[in-house]
Amino acid sequence: MKSEQASEKDTAAMRRRARFGKLPDRIPYQDLIEEEATAPGAGSDNRYDPEGSWNRFSCLALDLAP
């Protein structure tokens, strides 16, 4: 019984290998990332701007206030 199951698994593995071939090569982590130099202070535009905050914050109560 075990030899039948083993031969079935081997046959299935051979069929998969014949149908799909081998897996693609792994891509190294260094090739997945990219680093870029930025100017000092870049990305620090998160200062509080009370007059421009309306486009990021919406409240129905503020819209209904006279």
C-alpha positions as CSV (number, residue, x, y, z in Angstrom):
1,M,0.0,0.0,0.0
2,K,2.8,2.4,0.9
3,S,4.7,1.6,-2.2
4,E,1.6,2.3,-4.3
5,Q,1.2,5.7,-2.6
6,A,4.9,6.5,-3.1
7,S,4.8,5.6,-6.7
8,E,1.7,7.7,-7.2
9,K,3.4,10.6,-5.6
10,D,6.5,10.1,-7.8
11,T,4.3,9.9,-10.9
12,A,2.4,13.0,-9.9
13,A,5.7,14.8,-9.3
14,M,7.0,13.8,-12.6
15,R,3.8,15.0,-14.4
16,R,4.0,18.4,-12.6
17,R,7.7,18.7,-13.5
18,A,6.9,17.8,-17.2
19,R,4.0,20.2,-17.3
20,F,5.4,23.2,-15.5
21,G,9.1,22.8,-15.6
22,K,11.2,24.2,-12.8
23,L,10.6,27.2,-10.6
24,P,12.2,30.5,-11.7
25,D,15.4,31.4,-9.9
26,R,15.1,33.4,-6.7
27,I,15.7,37.1,-7.0
28,P,18.2,38.4,-4.4
29,Y,17.0,40.9,-1.9
30,Q,19.5,43.5,-3.1
31,D,17.8,43.4,-6.5
32,L,14.4,44.0,-5.0
33,I,15.2,47.3,-3.3
34,E,16.4,50.6,-4.7
35,E,18.0,53.4,-2.7
36,E,18.0,57.1,-3.8
37,A,19.7,60.0,-2.3
38,T,17.4,62.8,-1.2
39,A,18.1,66.4,-0.4
40,P,18.4,67.3,3.3
41,G,15.0,68.0,4.8
42,A,13.1,66.5,2.0
43,G,9.8,65.0,3.0
44,S,9.5,67.2,6.1
45,D,6.5,69.1,4.6
46,N,4.2,67.9,7.4
47,R,4.1,71.2,9.2
48,Y,0.7,72.4,10.6
49,D,-1.1,74.8,8.3
50,P,-4.4,76.0,9.8
51,E,-5.6,77.6,6.5
52,G,-4.7,74.6,4.4
53,S,-5.9,71.9,6.9
54,W,-9.5,72.1,5.5
55,N,-8.5,69.9,2.6
56,R,-7.3,67.1,4.9
57,F,-10.0,67.4,7.6
58,S,-13.7,67.5,7.1
59,C,-16.3,67.7,9.8
60,L,-20.1,68.1,9.2
61,A,-20.4,70.2,12.4
62,L,-17.9,72.7,11.1
63,D,-19.6,72.8,7.7
64,L,-23.0,73.6,9.4
65,A,-21.7,76.2,11.8
66,P,-22.7,79.8,10.8
